[in-house]
């Protein structure tokens, strides 16, 4: 059995997807970066607004509201960016190629290897 956080994954599934543990670790880091950016962003924005309190006096509840809302947006963007990196890692680990973000919609979404793939029976695949 392979452990992914608190969940145990069957060995057959872990054998079928060898990059599963790496992907799970990447996702965990992405969520922790998002949580950390929320906490640090809220605290820093709150203290920055406290420093500006002399010029723009407004109630404490608005300081908290602005800090929390801005940090939520920032935290979401950090988590989404890191999750996209983890998704690219998963595709790389599973398929052996990275998704091409600059390709047109007509072309394939993954980079293809130079030589054709061969099945275990010796047939070439397209």
NORWOTA-V345529 format. One record per residue. RES is the residue in three letters. SS is DSSP state (A for helix, B for strand, O for the rest). PHI is phi as a letter, one per 40 degrees, with the letter a starting at -180 (* if undefined). PSI is psi in whole degrees, 0 to 359 (none if undefined). Layout:
RES:SS:PHI:PSI  RES:SS:PHI:PSI
//
This chain:
UNK:O:*:139  UNK:B:b:134  UNK:B:c:129  UNK:B:b:95  UNK:O:g:239  UNK:O:c:352  UNK:B:c:139  UNK:B:c:132  UNK:B:b:138  UNK:O:c:147  UNK:A:c:327  UNK:A:c:318  UNK:A:c:320  UNK:A:c:326  UNK:A:c:326  UNK:A:c:327  UNK:O:b:86  UNK:O:c:340  UNK:O:c:12  UNK:A:c:316  UNK:A:c:323  UNK:A:c:318  UNK:A:c:317  UNK:A:c:321  UNK:A:c:321  UNK:A:c:317  UNK:A:c:321  UNK:A:c:316  UNK:A:c:321  UNK:A:c:316  UNK:A:c:325  UNK:A:c:324  UNK:A:c:320  UNK:A:c:318  UNK:A:c:316  UNK:A:c:320  UNK:A:c:328  UNK:A:c:313  UNK:A:c:311  UNK:A:c:320  UNK:A:c:318  UNK:A:c:314  UNK:A:c:316  UNK:A:c:319  UNK:A:c:323  UNK:A:c:314  UNK:A:c:328  UNK:A:c:321  UNK:A:c:327  UNK:A:c:324  UNK:A:c:327  UNK:A:c:3  UNK:A:c:331  UNK:A:c:326  UNK:O:c:319  UNK:O:b:83  UNK:O:c:121  UNK:O:a:161  UNK:O:c:159  UNK:A:c:325  UNK:A:c:327  UNK:A:c:327  UNK:A:d:312  UNK:A:c:316  UNK:A:c:312  UNK:A:c:318  UNK:A:c:314  UNK:A:c:316  UNK:A:c:314  UNK:A:c:320  UNK:A:c:328  UNK:A:c:316  UNK:A:c:316  UNK:A:c:316  UNK:A:c:319  UNK:A:c:317  UNK:A:c:322  UNK:A:c:314  UNK:A:c:319  UNK:A:c:317  UNK:A:c:314  UNK:A:c:324  UNK:A:c:324  UNK:A:c:323  UNK:A:c:321  UNK:A:c:324  UNK:A:c:318  UNK:A:c:322  UNK:A:c:318  UNK:A:c:315  UNK:A:c:319  UNK:A:c:316  UNK:A:c:325  UNK:A:c:317  UNK:A:b:339  UNK:O:g:9  UNK:O:a:154  UNK:O:c:147  UNK:B:c:139  UNK:O:c:109  UNK:O:c:343  UNK:O:c:2  UNK:O:c:156  UNK:O:c:170  UNK:O:c:343  UNK:O:c:328  UNK:O:c:172  UNK:O:c:154  UNK:O:c:344  UNK:B:b:150  UNK:O:c:134  UNK:O:c:145  UNK:O:c:161  UNK:O:c:318  UNK:O:c:147  UNK:O:c:153  UNK:O:c:148  UNK:B:b:136  UNK:O:c:174  UNK:O:c:347  UNK:O:c:357  UNK:O:g:2  UNK:O:c:142  UNK:B:c:142  UNK:O:b:148  UNK:O:c:none
//
